[in-house]
Amino acid sequence: MRAAIFHKFGGTEVLELAEIENPRARADEVLVHVRAAAINPKDTFVRKGRFRLFTGRRFPMQTGYDFAGEVAAVGERVTTLVKGESVFGMLDCWRGRTCAEFVAVKPGMLAPMPESLSFEEAAALPLTASTALQALRDEAGIKPNYRVAINGAGGGVGVMAVQIAKLLGAQVTAVGSQANHAFLENLGADTCVDYHTSVVAAGDQRFDIFFDVFGNQTFRIIKPVLTRTGTWVSTVVQPHVFMSQLASGLIGQKRARLVVVKSRHADLTLIRTWVETGQLRPVIQEVYPLAKIREAHAQQETKHTRGKIVISIG
């Protein structure tokens, strides 16, 4: 099969297309014919070697964590899926492999695909929507009428967080560039703040949740604008986040949390329901063919992508 691989850590130039052996589904897995995948910051960080402690150094490595496609084969112990069924999901691991024609996964990492979406649209959802949901619901304990700030609201996770926070009854302040404000308001944001001209941490408003999707606001900086029981949630796997989480759990009511997304069938099913009822929609900036995997990674690294970058595999 065709797959995007790399033989060493580095820039986009290390990515290449290659013919590799098809994966085989184990007894408790399904083989998915991947029709579309998506690119996330995690892909670029892994490619650069930033998470080599988790990925190891065994090459070649593949890339890609989101996927949408059709079940091509079913393991003998799998009873919930049938060949030909359209599914979407994400890998729960550090080594990607969905930017390829086939991927073997456990059934708990996928769900039936929303019928109203194309494969490309469905592939844009799993990791970003799951991250937003688990950050807001599980880490921050969102409740109706909570005041929620989303820093980096125009990116892949951000556009999901704006929509999901509104779905769960919150008042949403979206932090993003002025160029994205009309777009973010259309997604449901109540207020928009331009990070070029305003500093949320210096404002008078207090937030029950500050979701730092972009990853450039520390707990120390944001703590003054949290309510007495407010929560700062980060997506960044760095020492200062771990230290803030540990310290806040010991000495105060304001909390720091790190969201490490997990692939969950129940969450994917909920996301599917929201899509089918018109309450959640994917946002895609551009779709690239698999042959342009380098260009897709380069766009992701600009940190100025509105929504998602998707790879069409066919």
Secondary structure, DSSP 4 states (H G I P E B T S, - for coil): -EEEEESSS-SGGGEEEEE-PPP---TT-EEEEEEEEEE-HHHHHHHHTTTHHHH-S-SSEE---EEEEEEEEE-TT--S--TT-EEEEE--SSSB--SBSEEEE-GGGEEEPPTTS-HHHHHTSHHHHHHHHIIIIIIS---TT-EEEEETTTSHHHHHHHHHHHHTT-EEEEEE-GGGHHHHHHHT-SEEEETTT--GGGSS--EEEEEESSS---HHHHGGGEEEEEEEEE---SHHHHHHHHHHHHH-SSEEEE------HHHHHHHHHHHHTTS----EEEEEEGGGHHHHHHHHHTT--SSEEEEE--
